[in-house]
């Protein structure tokens, strides 16, 4: 029996076949799915609407159905087109989820390295040059050549995981921001900038020119806000007349040929080890350990004891010498390696 739940099933099948789609495209698919279900069961009273409240309720129902599968129908603002994009993404990043991919573990590790260098790029440029991307192959423990790394980069661009500009710089795509948004916020909290207007993540946009102002905005959000107000929403300073005078965020924030040294995020374990090293340096230096008695010295002492026993037998016949003899402990401290052979030669005579 056809029911309203079939609308969600048809809609998800259409989304899976398309990967990522815009808000307007999603509304069209929603209406087509409703028409198909109504054709099978005309008694259903369901209709598509472009009202945001009804659309959000439909998306909420889809996410409730996908929750048990660790999936989510998520949306994010496309920073280039300025439109809202939707896709079904995986909410878990464990080893089982990584098996559902065409890339090998070495290629996934290379992609993570590229993402890290993009997030840690200087001047909030959120991009990486082609040469710097190929240099990251050397940092991998896996055996991968630069030609293989270049093939992986081309595949990531072709499948929509990375964007490559005309300048030859790689940046994060909308699909990557959708899929890896929890991962980015968890591992790079200081680098994840939010738009002051829409509160979405910013990797392309503009920043306020006032020193220490935290205002960051997408280009489209800035143009809409600028049409209404001419002051910064954070520091309340007046915007410059020329839009190009604002500090850029993204690829335009870095010049060609600018030094892009490899950057590495300090992990929690490394921070803990650094603090431990500082604590150790502040503590007093420990006392040096006492040297252990070597086997050679032990053998010398054993020979000395044997000599002392022979001397004791001689001392029974010569009691006058006993009063002038030192104890065996004193002899052990004073004995030298050259003394033993001399005493033996004297006794043999």
C-alpha positions as CSV (number, residue, x, y, z in Angstrom):
1,X,0.0,0.0,0.0
2,X,1.4,3.3,-1.0
3,X,1.9,5.8,1.8
4,X,3.5,9.2,2.5
5,X,6.7,7.4,3.6
6,X,7.3,6.5,0.0
7,X,7.9,10.1,-0.8
8,X,11.0,10.1,1.4
9,X,12.1,6.8,-0.2
10,X,11.8,8.2,-3.7
11,X,13.4,11.5,-2.7
12,X,16.4,9.8,-1.1
13,X,16.9,7.6,-4.2
14,X,17.0,10.8,-6.4
15,X,19.5,12.4,-4.0
16,X,21.8,9.4,-3.9
17,X,21.9,9.3,-7.7
18,X,22.8,13.0,-7.9
19,X,25.2,13.3,-4.9
20,X,24.9,17.0,-4.2
21,X,22.1,19.4,-5.3
22,X,20.9,23.0,-4.7
23,X,18.0,24.1,-2.6
24,X,15.9,24.9,-5.7
25,X,16.7,21.5,-7.3
26,X,15.8,19.7,-4.1
27,X,12.3,21.4,-4.1
28,X,11.8,20.3,-7.7
29,X,12.6,16.7,-6.8
30,X,10.3,16.9,-3.7
31,X,7.4,17.9,-5.9
32,X,8.2,15.2,-8.5
33,X,8.2,12.5,-5.8
34,X,4.9,13.7,-4.4
35,X,3.3,13.6,-7.9
36,X,4.6,10.0,-8.4
37,X,3.2,8.8,-5.1
38,X,-0.2,10.6,-5.7
39,X,-0.4,8.9,-9.1
40,X,-0.3,5.5,-7.3
41,X,-2.6,6.6,-4.4
42,X,-4.8,9.6,-5.3
43,X,-6.3,9.6,-1.8
44,X,-3.1,11.0,-0.2
45,X,-3.4,14.6,0.8
46,X,0.3,15.6,0.4
47,X,1.7,18.6,-1.5
48,X,5.0,20.2,-2.0
49,X,5.6,23.8,-0.8
50,X,8.3,26.3,-1.1
51,X,7.7,27.6,2.4
52,X,10.8,27.1,4.4
53,X,8.9,25.8,7.5
54,X,7.3,22.9,5.6
55,X,10.6,22.1,3.8
56,X,12.5,22.0,7.1
57,X,9.9,19.7,8.6
58,X,10.3,17.3,5.6
59,X,14.1,17.4,6.0
60,X,13.7,16.7,9.7
61,X,11.6,13.6,8.9
62,X,14.3,12.4,6.5
63,X,17.0,12.8,9.1
64,X,15.0,10.8,11.7
65,X,14.8,7.9,9.2
66,X,18.6,8.2,8.4
67,X,19.7,8.5,12.0
68,X,19.9,4.7,12.6
69,X,22.2,4.4,9.5
70,X,24.5,7.2,10.7
71,X,23.6,9.3,7.8
72,X,22.3,12.9,7.6
73,X,20.7,15.1,4.9
74,X,22.8,18.1,5.5
75,X,23.1,21.6,3.9
76,X,25.8,24.2,3.6
77,X,26.2,27.5,1.7
78,X,28.2,27.3,-1.5
79,X,30.8,30.0,-1.1
80,X,31.3,30.4,-4.8
81,X,27.7,30.5,-6.1
82,X,26.1,31.8,-2.9
83,X,23.3,29.2,-3.0
84,X,22.3,26.5,-0.4
85,X,23.5,23.0,-1.2
86,X,22.2,19.7,0.1
87,X,23.7,16.2,0.2
88,X,23.4,13.0,2.3
89,X,26.6,12.6,4.3
90,X,28.1,10.1,6.7
91,X,28.1,11.2,10.3
92,X,30.8,8.6,11.3
93,X,34.4,8.4,10.3
94,X,35.5,5.0,11.7
95,X,37.3,2.2,9.7
96,X,34.0,0.6,8.6
97,X,32.9,3.9,7.0
98,X,36.2,4.3,5.3
99,X,35.8,0.9,3.6
100,X,32.9,2.4,1.5
101,X,35.3,4.3,-0.7
102,X,37.3,3.8,-3.9
103,X,40.5,5.2,-2.4
104,X,43.2,3.2,-0.6
105,X,44.3,3.9,3.0
106,X,47.4,5.6,1.6
107,X,45.4,7.8,-0.7
108,X,43.0,8.7,2.2
109,X,46.0,9.6,4.3
110,X,47.3,11.8,1.5
111,X,43.9,13.6,1.2
112,X,43.9,14.2,5.0
113,X,47.4,15.7,4.7
114,X,46.2,18.0,1.9
115,X,43.2,19.1,3.9
116,X,45.4,19.8,6.9
117,X,47.7,22.0,4.9
118,X,44.8,23.9,3.4
119,X,43.3,24.6,6.8
120,X,46.7,25.7,8.2
121,X,47.5,27.9,5.2
122,X,48.8,31.4,6.1
123,X,46.9,34.6,5.9
124,X,43.5,32.7,6.0
125,X,44.0,31.8,2.3
126,X,42.6,28.3,2.8
127,X,44.4,27.0,-0.4
128,X,47.5,25.1,-1.4
129,X,49.7,25.4,-4.5
130,X,50.3,22.4,-6.7
131,X,54.0,22.2,-5.9
132,X,53.3,22.3,-2.2
133,X,50.6,19.6,-2.6
134,X,53.0,17.3,-4.4
135,X,55.7,17.9,-1.7
136,X,53.3,16.4,0.8
137,X,53.9,13.0,-0.8
138,X,57.3,12.9,0.9
139,X,55.7,13.3,4.4
140,X,53.7,10.1,4.0
141,X,54.9,6.8,5.5
142,X,53.4,4.9,2.6
143,X,55.4,4.4,-0.6
144,X,53.8,6.8,-3.0
145,X,55.5,8.6,-5.9
146,X,54.8,12.1,-7.0
147,X,53.2,10.9,-10.2
148,X,50.8,8.8,-8.1
149,X,50.1,11.7,-5.9
150,X,49.3,13.9,-8.9
151,X,46.9,11.2,-10.1
152,X,45.2,11.2,-6.7
153,X,44.8,15.0,-6.8
154,X,43.3,14.8,-10.3
155,X,40.8,12.2,-9.1
156,X,39.9,14.2,-6.0
157,X,39.2,17.2,-8.3
158,X,37.2,15.2,-10.8
159,X,35.0,13.7,-8.0
160,X,34.3,17.0,-6.4
161,X,36.4,16.7,-3.2
162,X,38.8,19.4,-4.1
163,X,38.7,22.6,-6.3
164,X,41.5,23.6,-8.5
165,X,41.7,27.3,-9.6
166,X,43.2,28.8,-12.7
167,X,46.3,29.7,-10.6
168,X,46.8,26.0,-9.9
169,X,45.8,26.2,-6.2
170,X,43.7,23.6,-4.4
171,X,40.9,24.5,-2.0
172,X,38.1,22.7,-0.2
173,X,34.9,22.1,-2.2
174,X,31.3,22.4,-1.0
175,X,31.1,18.6,-0.9
176,X,34.2,18.4,1.4
177,X,32.7,21.1,3.7
178,X,29.5,19.1,3.9
179,X,31.2,15.7,4.5
180,X,34.0,16.8,6.8
181,X,32.4,19.7,8.7
182,X,32.4,17.9,12.1
183,X,36.0,16.6,11.4
184,X,37.2,20.1,10.6
185,X,35.6,21.7,13.6
186,X,37.0,19.0,15.9
187,X,40.5,19.0,14.6
188,X,40.9,22.7,13.6
189,X,38.7,24.7,15.9
190,X,40.9,27.9,15.7
191,X,41.0,27.8,11.9
192,X,37.2,27.3,11.3
193,X,35.9,30.8,10.8
194,X,32.2,31.5,10.9
195,X,30.4,34.0,8.8
196,X,29.0,36.8,10.9
197,X,25.8,36.9,8.9
198,X,24.8,33.3,8.1
199,X,27.0,31.6,10.8
200,X,28.3,29.1,8.3
201,X,32.0,28.2,7.8
202,X,34.0,30.7,5.7
203,X,36.9,29.7,3.4
204,X,36.2,32.4,0.8
205,X,35.0,35.9,1.6
206,X,36.1,39.1,3.1
207,X,37.2,40.4,6.6
208,X,36.9,43.7,8.3
209,X,39.9,46.0,7.9
210,X,39.8,47.1,11.6
211,X,42.6,45.6,13.7
212,X,41.5,42.6,15.9
213,X,38.0,42.7,14.5
214,X,36.6,39.2,14.2
215,X,34.1,39.9,11.5
216,X,34.3,37.4,8.6
217,X,31.7,37.1,5.9
218,X,31.0,35.4,2.6
219,X,31.1,37.6,-0.4
220,X,27.3,37.2,-1.0
221,X,26.5,37.7,2.6
222,X,28.6,40.9,2.6
223,X,26.8,42.3,-0.5
224,X,23.4,41.7,1.0
225,X,24.4,43.2,4.4
226,X,26.1,46.1,2.7
227,X,22.9,47.0,0.8
228,X,21.2,47.5,4.2
229,X,23.9,48.9,6.5
230,X,27.2,50.5,5.9
231,X,28.8,49.6,9.2
232,X,30.6,46.5,10.4
233,X,28.2,44.3,12.5
234,X,31.0,43.6,15.0
235,X,33.1,46.7,15.5
236,X,30.5,49.2,14.1
237,X,33.1,50.9,12.0
238,X,32.1,52.3,8.6
239,X,32.8,50.1,5.6
240,X,35.3,51.5,3.0
241,X,33.7,52.8,-0.2
242,X,35.8,50.4,-2.3
243,X,34.9,46.8,-1.7
244,X,38.3,45.7,-2.8
245,X,39.8,47.6,0.1
246,X,38.5,44.8,2.5
247,X,40.9,42.1,3.5
248,X,40.2,39.0,1.4
249,X,39.8,35.5,2.7
250,X,40.7,32.6,0.5
251,X,42.9,32.3,-2.5
252,X,43.1,36.0,-3.1
253,X,44.8,36.4,0.3
254,X,48.1,34.9,-0.9
255,X,50.3,36.0,-3.7
256,X,52.0,33.8,-6.3
257,X,55.4,32.7,-5.2
258,X,54.8,33.4,-1.5
259,X,56.6,31.0,0.8
260,X,54.4,28.1,1.8
261,X,56.4,26.1,4.3
262,X,54.9,22.9,5.6
263,X,52.8,23.5,8.7
264,X,51.8,20.9,11.3
265,X,49.1,21.1,13.9
266,X,50.3,20.3,17.4
267,X,48.3,17.4,18.8
268,X,47.2,17.0,22.4
269,X,49.8,14.4,23.1
270,X,52.6,16.7,21.8
271,X,51.4,19.5,24.0
272,X,51.4,17.2,27.0
273,X,54.9,16.0,26.2
274,X,56.1,19.6,25.9
275,X,54.6,20.5,29.3
276,X,56.3,17.5,30.8
277,X,59.6,18.6,29.4
278,X,59.2,22.0,30.9
279,X,58.4,20.5,34.3
280,X,61.5,18.3,34.1
281,X,63.7,21.3,33.2
282,X,62.3,23.2,36.2
283,X,63.0,20.4,38.7
284,X,66.4,20.1,40.4
285,X,68.9,17.8,38.6
286,X,68.8,14.3,40.0
287,X,71.9,12.9,41.7
288,X,74.0,10.9,39.4
289,X,73.7,7.2,39.9
290,X,76.4,5.4,41.7
291,X,78.6,3.4,39.3
292,X,78.2,-0.3,39.5
293,X,81.1,-2.6,40.3
294,X,82.4,-4.1,37.1
295,X,83.1,-7.8,36.8
296,X,86.8,-7.1,36.5
297,X,86.9,-5.3,39.8
298,X,85.0,-8.1,41.4
299,X,87.5,-10.7,40.2
300,X,90.3,-8.5,41.6
301,X,88.7,-8.5,45.0
302,X,88.2,-12.2,44.9
303,X,91.9,-12.7,44.2
304,X,92.7,-10.4,47.1
305,X,90.6,-12.4,49.4
306,X,92.4,-15.6,48.4
307,X,95.7,-13.9,49.0
308,X,94.5,-12.8,52.5
309,X,93.6,-16.4,53.4
310,X,97.1,-17.5,52.4
311,X,98.5,-14.7,54.5
312,X,96.4,-15.7,57.5
313,X,98.0,-19.2,57.4
314,X,101.4,-17.7,57.3
315,X,100.5,-15.4,60.2
316,X,99.8,-18.3,62.5
317,X,103.5,-19.3,62.2
318,X,104.6,-15.7,62.4
319,X,102.5,-14.0,65.1
320,X,104.7,-10.9,65.1
321,X,103.5,-9.9,61.6
322,X,99.8,-10.0,62.5
323,X,99.9,-6.8,64.6
324,X,101.2,-4.9,61.7
325,X,98.8,-6.2,59.1
326,X,95.8,-4.2,57.8
327,X,92.3,-5.5,57.6
328,X,91.1,-7.2,54.4
329,X,88.7,-4.3,53.8
330,X,91.5,-1.8,53.9
331,X,93.6,-4.0,51.6
332,X,90.7,-4.2,49.2
333,X,90.6,-0.4,49.0
334,X,94.3,0.0,48.6
335,X,95.0,-2.9,46.3
336,X,96.0,-2.2,42.7
337,X,96.1,-4.4,39.7
338,X,99.9,-4.4,39.7
339,X,100.2,-5.4,43.4
340,X,98.8,-8.9,43.0
341,X,101.4,-10.3,40.5
342,X,104.2,-8.8,42.7
343,X,102.9,-10.5,45.8
344,X,102.6,-13.8,44.1
345,X,106.1,-13.7,42.7
346,X,107.4,-12.9,46.2
347,X,105.5,-15.8,47.8
348,X,106.8,-18.3,45.1
349,X,110.4,-17.3,46.0
